[in-house]
Amino acid sequence: MEKEKIKSIEKGLTLLEFLSNNEKEMGVTEISKELQMRTSTIHRMLNTFKSRGYIIQNKQTSKYSLGFQLYVLGCKVQSAMNLVESVTPFLRKLSYHTKESINFAILEGTETVSLCKIESSELLKTDIKIGARLPAHCTAVGKALLAFLPEREFEILYSNISEKLLLSKYLNRRRFYADLFTCC
């Protein structure tokens, strides 16, 4: 059963996530069409976020992009975790010895969130962007994180219907685990 959510906050977060996935500035109408929300709703949300510094508006084009306040929040999260700074020397050493790119991510629900990557000097590389969210069962780092979860935590994570549909090719938990260390 899904917990009660506040629709206006859901819409606002959808807007921020949408803008974060687009590298270009976007106008109200364009955003409205892409998100299938009313133009007036998008306009009010953008004005609210703009007043708090989460969105900026280009005065010449009147288009919108993410604002500096999101960076400030992100920095607070990162400094609170202090994780990336702690693991970077180990990641560099691992990359040096294996001559491979190293991706460091955390598990958030059924997705991995990329926090840091060390590029390989080899020609073949992955292009996972910092902050990228990917289905855990489709990435090497995600499979490694899932493989070491306690059984009960795994079952809780993958208990909702949409995830069951996503994993339907595995038939059961044991087959999913058996496939964790193979490519999707």
C-alpha positions in Angstrom: 0.0 0.0 0.0 1.4 3.4 -1.0 1.7 6.0 1.7 -0.2 9.2 1.4 1.7 11.9 -0.5 1.3 15.6 -1.0 0.6 16.1 -4.8 1.9 19.6 -5.0 5.2 18.6 -3.5 5.4 15.6 -5.9 4.8 17.9 -8.8 7.5 20.3 -7.6 10.0 17.6 -7.2 9.1 16.2 -10.6 9.8 19.7 -12.1 13.2 19.9 -10.3 14.2 16.4 -11.4 13.1 17.1 -15.0 15.2 20.3 -15.1 18.2 18.4 -13.6 18.0 15.9 -16.5 18.1 18.6 -19.1 21.3 20.5 -19.8 19.5 23.4 -21.6 17.3 26.2 -20.3 13.6 25.6 -20.9 10.5 27.7 -21.2 7.2 27.4 -19.3 5.3 26.0 -22.3 8.1 23.5 -23.2 8.2 22.2 -19.6 4.4 22.1 -19.4 4.2 19.9 -22.5 7.0 17.6 -21.4 5.6 17.1 -17.9 2.0 17.1 -19.1 1.0 19.7 -16.5 -0.9 22.9 -16.9 1.1 26.0 -17.9 -0.3 28.0 -15.0 0.8 25.2 -12.5 4.3 25.2 -14.0 4.5 29.0 -13.9 3.5 29.1 -10.2 6.0 26.4 -9.2 8.8 28.1 -11.2 8.1 31.4 -9.5 8.1 29.8 -6.1 11.4 28.0 -6.7 12.8 31.1 -8.2 12.0 33.2 -5.2 14.0 30.7 -3.0 16.9 30.4 -5.4 16.2 26.8 -6.5 15.5 28.0 -10.1 17.0 30.8 -12.1 15.5 32.6 -15.0 17.5 33.9 -17.9 16.4 37.5 -18.3 17.1 37.6 -22.0 15.3 34.4 -23.0 12.9 34.1 -20.0 13.8 30.4 -19.8 14.6 28.5 -16.6 17.3 26.3 -15.2 18.4 25.0 -11.9 19.6 27.5 -9.3 22.5 27.8 -7.0 20.5 26.9 -3.9 20.3 23.3 -5.0 24.1 23.2 -5.1 24.1 24.6 -1.5 21.8 21.8 -0.4 23.8 19.2 -2.2 27.0 20.4 -0.5 25.3 20.2 2.9 24.3 16.6 2.1 27.8 15.7 0.9 29.5 17.3 3.9 27.1 15.6 6.3 28.0 12.3 4.7 31.6 13.1 4.1 31.7 9.7 2.4 33.2 10.7 -1.0 36.2 12.4 0.6 36.8 9.3 2.8 36.7 6.7 0.0 38.4 8.6 -2.8 42.0 7.5 -1.9 40.9 3.9 -1.8 39.0 4.3 -5.2 42.1 5.8 -6.8 44.3 2.9 -5.5 41.8 0.4 -6.8 41.7 2.1 -10.2 45.4 2.2 -10.4 45.8 -1.5 -9.6 43.0 -2.7 -11.8 43.4 -0.1 -14.6 39.6 0.1 -14.6 37.2 3.0 -14.0 35.8 2.8 -10.5 32.2 4.0 -9.7 31.2 4.7 -6.2 27.4 4.7 -5.5 24.9 4.2 -2.7 21.8 2.2 -2.8 18.6 4.3 -2.5 15.6 2.1 -2.7 16.0 0.0 -5.9 18.3 2.6 -7.5 21.9 3.4 -7.2 23.0 7.0 -6.9 26.5 7.7 -8.3 28.5 9.8 -5.8 32.0 9.6 -7.3 33.9 8.0 -10.2 37.6 7.5 -10.9 38.3 7.4 -14.7 40.5 4.7 -16.1 43.4 5.6 -18.3 42.2 2.8 -20.7 40.3 3.6 -23.9 37.1 1.8 -22.9 35.2 3.7 -20.2 31.8 4.1 -18.8 30.1 7.5 -18.8 28.1 7.4 -15.6 27.5 11.0 -14.4 27.8 12.0 -10.8 24.3 12.1 -9.3 23.0 9.7 -11.9 20.2 7.3 -10.7 20.1 3.9 -12.3 18.2 0.7 -11.5 20.4 -1.2 -9.1 19.9 -4.6 -10.8 21.2 -3.2 -14.1 24.6 -1.9 -13.0 27.7 -3.7 -11.6 27.9 -1.5 -8.5 24.1 -2.0 -8.0 24.4 -5.7 -8.3 27.3 -5.7 -5.8 25.3 -3.7 -3.3 22.2 -5.9 -3.7 24.2 -9.1 -3.4 25.3 -8.1 0.2 21.9 -6.9 1.4 20.3 -9.0 4.2 17.6 -11.2 2.7 14.8 -9.4 4.5 15.9 -6.0 3.3 16.1 -7.3 -0.3 12.5 -8.6 0.0 11.3 -5.3 1.4 12.9 -3.4 -1.5 11.5 -5.6 -4.2 8.1 -6.2 -2.7 6.0 -3.7 -4.6 4.2 -4.7 -7.8 6.1 -2.4 -10.3 9.4 -3.8 -9.2 8.0 -7.4 -9.5 7.1 -6.7 -13.1 10.5 -5.3 -13.7 12.1 -8.4 -12.4 9.6 -10.8 -14.0 12.3 -12.5 -16.1 14.0 -13.8 -12.9 10.9 -15.7 -11.7 12.2 -15.8 -8.1 14.6 -14.3 -5.7 17.2 -17.1 -6.0 17.4 -16.6 -9.8 17.7 -12.9 -9.3 20.6 -13.4 -6.9 22.3 -15.9 -9.3 22.1 -13.3 -12.1 23.4 -10.4 -9.9 27.0 -10.7 -11.2 26.2 -11.1 -14.9 25.4 -8.3 -17.3 21.9 -7.1 -17.9 
